[in-house]
Amino acid sequence: MEKIWLEKSYTAEIPAEIDADKYASLVELFTTYTTRYSDKVAFINMGTELTYKELYNESRVFAAYLQKDLGLVKGDKFAIMVPNSLQYPIALFGALMAGLTVVNINPLYTARELEHQLKDSDAKCILIVENFASVLEQVIYKTPVKSTIITQLGDCMGPIKGPIVSFVTKYVKKLVPEFKLPHAIGFKRAMAKGRKLVFSPVEVTGDDLAFLQYTGGTTGVSKGAMLSHRNMAANIVQARSMLNPIFVEGEEFIVTALPLYHVFALTANCLMFLTLGAKNLLITNPRDMKGFIKELSKYPFTAISGVNTLFNGMVNTPEFADLDFSHMKLSLGGGMSVHQSVAEKWMDITNVCLTEGYGLTETSPIVTICPYYQNTYNGTIGMPVPSTEIKLVDENGEEVAMGEPGELCVKGPQVMQGYYKRPEATADTIKDGWLATGDIATIDEKGLLKIVDRKKDMIIVSGFNVFPNEVEEIVTQMDGVVEAAAIGVPHPVSGEIVKVFVVVNDDTREKDIIAFCKRNLTNYKVPKQIEFRDELPKSNVGKILRKELR
């Protein structure tokens, strides 16, 4: 099969600059494309379709409910703790239309993690799937949340299929622990109320805050990256300009297996493909690999994004090779490094190159993408998207020579406004408009970048950030643990896993530490390896030297 990206019609040049103010806000972008593609299917989940017109109307209804019934006003923080489902885009765009700032929350968070994010973000309202409402019950009284909306997985699947899906989830699969949130309202009830209310349009500008997207760091707790409407809209235009030659508006079909609460899927899948009038297949549980591939077999998809872990799982599932890849134009990896072995297997099976990109939560997130015409894996993260400046600097802040490693610094319209309520952390990360990524990279004569090391201690597990201090803080809360140090160690599937070195003064065992961590940390943060030491290496001022442990 001739490679799609090498066809003559796909040789348009990538522009050097984009119009960062093409859209006044994400609301204008949303309104423009839901109108343009009104009759086309926007989202599909478990066989249920939602057209662009229906998406706009449902989002407007939800916005009216948030405004008129809950009394939320422009600038209020609205948390969404929902897996990939039709409720997510309805709530997302409804909140943005109402002028709210969306706070995306991982549904798998523990009570401790959820409490921190709700308190730190000043969230006034939360939409949560009932599967995890018992976690919210444990902490809601300690947070600023005043209103809770609870949704069932089948809420947007119609009067027959919806109740069946919700019933099976709750009573057959037993995936909904008991909870008591007496003042909460059901999503369907909230929508019924919203249909009787009149939405009042809100003036939203590019400078207004669209998202508080939480990210890790090397010290302290998770921080909220302030992403404005302009940051996000500009990044969509940047990404499209890199990939435009392979797309046909109104004819694309994107597979979204990554969670939409993750900024990569949020920007690349949800928002960018909305501007293409694409169909978007939402996969609620990609861990069910056979079920996921069975779902893929039903559709002529043209694009898919994911992290290395997801692609690795797919290529190692026998049924994957039986799928029809004749329509696929783009497979985009991000969130973590794509491994060469996975990329080669992917190419062998699909005959489509696994394109790699790079970004951070703080950059909305896309910084670089490999050229669309690349037809072999080259181990690079590509070149900067238009209107993005990059430089590689040494420890003194001086730019390094071509081919020499240096810390990657980024400047562009996609760079965040800063960390929410953390001016010192913002000042440490952004200087003179340049955001220091903490990643060490090289650049070749073709302008292609390659990540060679990480300056920060951040651990990246399947595309998710884990910062050592959080893990260490939990481990040292155990009786008997004197000291702990967490590092990332290479793993063939997830890129890295968490390993913890501990010093104990009793008979604490590995399984005790892991069990304790499971009660306090999301699964991807839980250490998979424990090593006991008599002492940990320290600097002359007593700081534990993770570098020596690595």
C-alpha positions in Angstrom: 0.0 0.0 0.0 1.4 3.4 -1.0 2.1 5.5 2.1 -0.6 8.2 2.5 1.8 10.9 3.7 4.0 10.6 0.6 1.2 11.1 -2.0 1.7 14.2 -4.2 -1.4 15.9 -2.9 0.1 16.0 0.6 3.2 18.1 0.0 1.9 21.4 1.2 4.5 23.3 3.3 4.0 23.8 7.0 3.6 27.5 7.8 6.1 29.2 10.0 3.5 31.2 11.9 -0.2 30.8 12.7 -2.9 33.3 13.7 -3.0 32.8 17.5 -6.1 34.9 17.7 -8.0 33.1 14.9 -10.7 32.3 17.5 -11.7 34.8 20.2 -12.3 31.9 22.5 -13.1 28.1 22.6 -16.7 29.1 22.8 -16.5 30.8 19.4 -14.6 27.8 18.0 -17.2 25.4 19.4 -20.2 27.5 18.0 -18.5 27.9 14.6 -17.9 24.2 14.0 -21.1 22.8 15.6 -23.0 25.1 13.2 -20.9 24.2 10.2 -21.1 20.4 10.8 -24.5 20.4 12.5 -25.9 17.2 10.8 -22.7 15.2 11.1 -22.0 12.8 14.0 -19.7 14.4 16.6 -19.3 11.7 19.3 -19.9 8.0 19.5 -19.9 6.0 22.8 -20.9 2.4 23.2 -22.9 2.6 19.9 -24.8 5.8 20.8 -24.3 8.8 18.5 -24.4 12.5 19.2 -24.5 14.9 16.3 -22.8 18.3 16.3 -26.2 20.0 16.5 -27.3 17.8 19.4 -24.0 18.5 21.1 -24.5 22.2 20.9 -28.1 22.0 22.1 -27.3 19.7 25.0 -24.3 21.8 26.0 -26.5 24.9 26.0 -29.0 23.2 28.2 -26.3 22.2 30.7 -24.9 25.7 30.6 -28.4 27.1 31.4 -28.7 24.7 34.4 -25.3 25.8 35.7 -26.2 29.4 35.4 -29.8 29.6 36.5 -30.2 26.8 38.9 -26.8 26.5 40.5 -26.0 30.2 40.2 -22.5 29.7 38.9 -21.0 32.8 37.3 -18.2 33.6 34.9 -14.8 32.5 36.4 -16.2 29.9 38.8 -14.3 26.6 38.9 -16.3 23.5 37.7 -14.7 20.1 38.2 -15.4 17.1 35.9 -14.5 13.7 37.2 -15.9 11.5 34.4 -14.4 8.9 32.1 -14.8 9.0 28.3 -18.6 9.2 27.8 -21.0 11.5 26.0 -21.6 13.3 29.3 -18.0 14.6 29.1 -18.2 16.8 26.0 -21.7 18.0 27.0 -20.5 19.1 30.4 -17.2 20.5 29.0 -18.7 22.8 26.4 -21.6 23.7 28.6 -19.3 24.9 31.3 -17.2 26.8 28.8 -20.3 28.4 27.3 -21.2 29.6 30.9 -17.8 31.2 31.2 -16.6 28.7 33.8 -13.1 27.3 34.3 -13.0 23.6 33.9 -11.0 21.5 36.4 -10.3 18.1 34.9 -10.0 15.3 37.6 -8.8 11.7 37.1 -11.8 9.5 38.2 -9.4 7.0 39.7 -8.0 9.5 42.3 -8.0 8.5 45.9 -9.8 10.5 48.5 -6.6 12.3 49.5 -5.8 13.3 45.9 -9.3 14.4 45.2 -9.5 16.5 48.3 -6.3 18.3 47.4 -7.4 19.1 43.9 -10.9 20.3 44.8 -9.5 22.5 47.6 -6.6 23.9 45.6 -8.7 24.7 42.6 -11.5 26.4 44.6 -14.0 24.2 42.8 -17.6 25.2 43.5 -19.3 22.4 41.6 -18.4 18.9 40.5 -19.8 16.5 37.9 -18.8 12.9 38.9 -19.7 9.5 37.6 -21.5 7.4 40.3 -18.8 4.7 40.2 -16.5 7.1 42.2 -19.0 9.0 44.2 -18.1 7.1 47.4 -14.6 8.7 47.2 -16.1 12.2 47.0 -18.3 11.4 50.0 -15.2 10.9 52.1 -13.9 14.4 51.5 -16.6 16.7 50.2 -17.2 18.3 53.6 -13.6 19.5 53.6 -13.7 21.2 50.2 -15.4 24.3 48.8 -17.7 22.3 46.6 -21.3 23.5 47.1 -23.1 21.5 44.3 -22.7 17.9 43.1 -24.0 16.4 39.9 -23.9 12.6 39.7 -24.1 10.8 36.4 -24.5 7.1 35.5 -22.6 5.7 32.5 -25.9 5.2 30.6 -27.3 8.6 31.1 -26.8 9.7 27.5 -27.7 6.5 25.8 -31.4 6.8 25.3 -34.5 5.5 27.2 -33.9 1.8 26.5 -30.1 1.2 26.3 -29.2 3.8 28.9 -30.9 2.2 31.9 -29.6 -1.2 30.9 -26.0 0.0 30.8 -26.4 1.7 34.2 -28.1 -1.4 35.7 -25.4 -3.7 34.5 -22.7 -1.4 35.7 -24.2 -1.1 39.2 -25.8 -4.5 39.9 -24.2 -7.0 37.6 -20.6 -5.8 37.4 -21.0 -4.2 40.9 -18.8 -1.2 39.9 -20.7 1.3 42.0 -19.8 1.2 45.8 -22.5 2.6 48.1 -22.4 6.3 48.8 -24.4 9.0 50.5 -24.4 12.5 48.9 -27.9 13.7 50.0 -27.7 17.1 48.3 -26.5 15.8 45.0 -28.6 15.9 41.8 -28.6 13.4 39.0 -27.3 14.4 35.6 -30.6 13.6 33.8 -32.5 15.6 36.4 -30.2 18.5 36.0 -30.7 18.4 32.2 -34.4 18.2 32.6 -34.3 21.4 34.7 -32.0 23.1 32.2 -34.5 22.5 29.4 -36.9 24.7 31.2 -34.4 27.5 31.7 -33.0 30.1 29.3 -29.3 30.3 28.8 -27.8 33.8 29.0 -24.7 34.1 26.7 -21.5 35.1 28.4 -18.8 37.2 26.8 -15.7 35.0 26.9 -12.3 36.3 25.7 -9.0 34.7 24.9 -7.6 35.9 28.2 -10.2 34.2 30.2 -9.2 31.0 32.0 -10.5 27.9 30.2 -8.8 25.1 32.2 -7.0 24.5 35.5 -5.1 21.4 34.3 -3.3 19.8 37.1 0.3 18.6 36.7 3.1 17.2 38.8 6.4 18.8 39.8 9.6 17.9 41.5 8.5 19.4 44.8 5.3 19.9 46.8 1.9 18.9 45.5 0.1 18.8 42.2 -0.2 22.3 40.7 -2.9 23.8 38.5 -1.6 25.0 35.1 -3.7 28.0 34.1 -4.6 27.5 30.4 -6.5 30.4 28.8 -8.9 30.2 25.9 -6.2 31.7 23.7 -3.6 29.2 24.9 -5.8 26.3 23.9 -7.3 27.7 20.7 -3.8 28.7 19.5 -2.5 25.2 20.2 -5.3 23.7 18.1 -4.4 25.9 15.2 -0.7 25.0 15.7 -1.4 21.3 15.6 -3.7 21.5 12.7 -1.2 23.4 10.6 1.3 20.6 11.1 -1.2 17.9 10.0 -3.6 19.7 7.7 -2.3 18.2 4.5 -3.5 14.7 5.5 -7.0 15.7 6.6 -10.3 16.3 4.7 -12.8 18.3 6.7 -16.0 16.4 7.4 -14.5 13.0 6.6 -12.2 12.1 9.5 -12.9 9.6 12.2 -10.7 9.8 15.4 -10.4 7.1 18.0 -10.2 8.4 21.6 -9.0 5.8 23.9 -6.9 8.2 26.1 -9.0 9.9 28.8 -10.3 13.3 27.9 -9.3 14.6 31.3 -5.7 14.2 30.1 -4.6 17.3 28.3 -3.2 15.4 25.3 -6.6 13.8 24.4 -8.4 17.0 25.4 -6.5 19.1 22.8 -5.6 16.7 20.1 -8.7 14.5 20.0 -11.6 16.5 21.5 -10.9 20.0 20.4 -8.7 19.7 17.2 -10.9 17.0 15.6 -14.0 19.1 16.4 -12.6 21.7 14.0 -12.4 19.0 11.3 -16.0 18.0 11.8 -14.8 14.5 12.6 -16.5 11.6 14.2 -15.0 10.9 17.6 -15.2 7.4 19.0 -15.0 7.6 22.8 -13.6 4.4 24.5 -14.7 4.3 28.1 -12.4 1.4 29.2 -9.4 0.8 26.9 -7.9 -1.6 29.5 -10.4 -4.1 28.2 -8.2 -4.6 25.1 -10.3 -7.3 23.4 -13.5 -5.2 23.9 -11.7 -2.1 22.6 -10.5 -3.9 19.5 -13.9 -5.3 18.9 -15.3 -1.8 19.0 -12.6 -0.6 16.5 -13.7 -3.4 14.1 -17.0 -1.7 13.6 -15.7 1.6 12.2 -13.5 2.9 9.3 -11.3 5.1 11.6 -8.8 7.5 10.0 -6.8 8.5 13.1 -5.9 7.3 16.5 -3.8 8.8 19.3 -2.4 7.2 22.4 0.6 6.6 24.6 3.2 3.9 24.2 1.5 1.6 26.7 -1.8 1.6 24.7 -0.1 1.0 21.3 2.0 -1.8 22.9 -1.2 -3.5 24.3 -2.8 -3.2 20.8 0.0 -4.7 18.8 0.3 -7.6 21.3 -3.4 -8.5 21.0 -3.8 -11.0 18.2 -7.2 -9.6 17.0 -5.6 -6.2 16.3 -3.9 -7.5 13.2 -7.3 -8.4 11.7 -8.6 -4.9 11.7 -9.0 -2.8 8.5 -6.3 -0.1 8.4 -7.0 1.0 4.9 -8.6 4.3 6.0 -6.0 5.2 8.7 -4.0 8.3 7.9 -2.6 9.2 11.3 -1.4 7.4 14.5 -0.1 9.9 17.0 1.9 9.0 20.1 2.4 11.4 23.0 2.5 11.7 26.7 5.6 9.5 26.9 8.3 8.3 24.6 7.2 5.9 21.9 9.5 2.8 22.0 11.2 1.8 18.8 10.1 -1.9 19.2 6.4 -0.8 19.5 6.7 1.6 16.6 8.2 -1.1 14.4 5.5 -3.6 15.3 2.8 -0.9 14.7 4.2 -0.2 11.2 4.4 -3.9 10.3 0.8 -4.4 11.2 -0.9 -1.2 10.1 1.5 0.1 7.4 1.2 3.6 9.0 4.0 5.3 10.8 3.5 5.9 14.5 4.1 9.6 14.6 5.5 11.1 17.8 4.8 14.4 19.4 6.0 16.2 22.6 4.3 18.5 25.0 3.6 19.4 28.6 0.5 20.3 30.5 2.0 23.8 30.8 2.0 24.2 27.0 -1.6 23.2 26.3 0.2 20.7 25.5 1.7 20.5 22.1 5.2 21.8 21.5 6.6 19.6 18.7 5.2 17.0 16.2 7.1 14.8 13.7 6.4 15.9 10.1 3.3 14.4 8.6 5.3 13.0 5.7 7.6 10.9 8.0 7.3 7.3 7.0 9.7 5.6 9.4 10.3 5.8 13.2 13.4 8.0 13.9 13.3 8.4 17.6 12.8 12.1 17.5 9.9 14.2 18.8 9.8 16.2 15.6 10.0 19.9 15.1 8.3 22.8 16.8 4.8 23.6 15.8 4.3 27.0 14.1 4.7 30.2 16.2 6.8 28.3 18.7 10.4 29.3 19.6 12.7 26.8 21.3 16.2 27.0 22.7 18.5 24.5 24.4 20.5 26.0 27.3 23.2 24.8 29.6 23.1 25.1 33.4 24.1 28.8 33.1 21.3 29.6 30.8 23.6 29.9 27.8 22.5 28.4 24.5 24.4 25.2 23.5 25.9 24.4 20.1 24.2 22.4 17.4 24.1 18.7 18.4 24.9 19.4 22.1 22.4 18.6 24.8 20.7 21.3 26.7 17.5 22.0 28.6 14.6 22.6 26.3 13.0 26.0 26.8 9.8 27.0 25.0 8.1 30.3 24.1 4.8 30.6 22.2 1.1 31.4 22.4 0.4 28.0 24.0 2.5 28.6 27.1 0.3 28.7 30.2 -0.5 31.8 32.2 1.2 30.3 35.2 0.4 28.0 38.2 -2.8 28.8 40.0 -2.1 30.6 43.3 1.6 29.8 43.0 3.6 32.9 41.8 6.9 31.5 43.1 6.6 28.3 41.2 5.5 30.2 38.1 8.5 32.5 38.4 10.8 29.4 38.7 9.3 27.9 35.5 8.7 30.9 33.2 11.4 33.5 32.8 11.1 36.3 30.2 8.4 34.3 28.5 10.5 31.2 28.2 9.1 28.1 29.9 11.8 25.7 31.2 10.6 22.1 30.4 13.1 20.3 32.6 13.8 18.0 29.6 17.3 17.7 28.1 17.2 17.6 24.3 19.4 17.8 21.3 18.6 19.2 17.8 20.0 18.1 14.5 20.7 20.0 11.3 17.2 19.1 10.0 15.6 20.8 13.0 14.4 17.6 14.6 14.5 17.4 18.4 15.3 14.4 20.5 14.8 14.0 24.3 17.9 12.5 25.8 17.4 12.9 29.5 15.2 14.6 32.1 16.6 17.3 34.4 13.7 17.0 36.8 13.1 14.0 39.0 9.6 13.6 37.5 8.6 10.0 36.8 6.4 9.3 33.8 4.2 6.2 33.9 2.2 5.5 30.8 2.1 9.2 30.0 1.1 10.3 33.5 3.3 12.4 35.7 4.3 11.1 39.1 6.4 13.3 41.3 8.6 11.6 43.8 7.9 13.9 46.8 4.2 12.8 46.8 5.1 9.1 46.9 7.8 9.6 49.5 5.4 11.6 51.7 2.9 8.7 51.7 5.5 6.0 52.4 7.0 7.9 55.3 3.6 8.2 56.9 3.9 4.5 57.7 5.0 3.4 61.2 8.5 1.9 60.9 9.6 3.8 57.8 12.4 6.2 58.6 13.2 7.5 55.2 12.1 7.0 51.6 13.2 8.0 48.1 11.3 7.4 44.9 12.7 7.2 41.4 11.6 6.0 38.0 13.1 2.8 36.5 12.7 1.8 32.9 9.8 -0.5 32.0 9.2 -2.1 28.6 5.4 -1.4 28.6 4.8 1.7 30.7 8.0 3.5 30.0 8.8 3.8 33.7 7.5 2.4 37.0 8.0 3.8 40.5 10.7 2.3 42.7 11.1 3.3 46.3 14.2 2.9 48.5 13.3 2.8 52.2 15.0 2.7 55.5 13.0 1.1 58.3 13.4 0.5 62.0 11.1 -2.5 62.3 10.0 -5.6 60.3 7.9 -3.6 57.8 7.7 -5.7 54.6 7.5 -4.8 50.9 3.8 -6.0 50.7 2.9 -3.7 53.6 4.3 -0.7 51.9 2.6 -1.4 48.6 -0.7 -2.1 50.3 -0.5 1.2 52.2 0.4 3.1 49.0 -2.6 1.5 47.2 -4.9 3.0 49.8 -3.5 6.5 49.3 -2.3 6.8 45.7 -3.8 6.3 42.2 -2.6 3.0 40.8 0.0 4.4 38.4 1.7 6.2 41.3 1.9 3.0 43.5 5.5 1.7 43.7 6.0 -1.5 41.8 9.5 -2.1 43.4 10.7 -1.6 47.0 14.4 -1.8 48.0 15.4 -1.7 51.6 18.6 0.1 52.5 20.5 0.8 55.8 20.8 4.4 54.7 20.1 6.6 51.7 22.8 8.7 50.0 22.7 12.4 51.0 24.3 15.7 50.1 26.3 17.6 52.7 23.2 19.5 53.7 21.2 16.3 54.2 19.3 16.2 50.9 18.6 12.7 49.6 20.4 12.2 46.3 18.0 10.5 43.9 20.5 10.8 41.1 22.8 8.4 42.9 20.0 6.0 43.5 19.2 6.1 39.8 
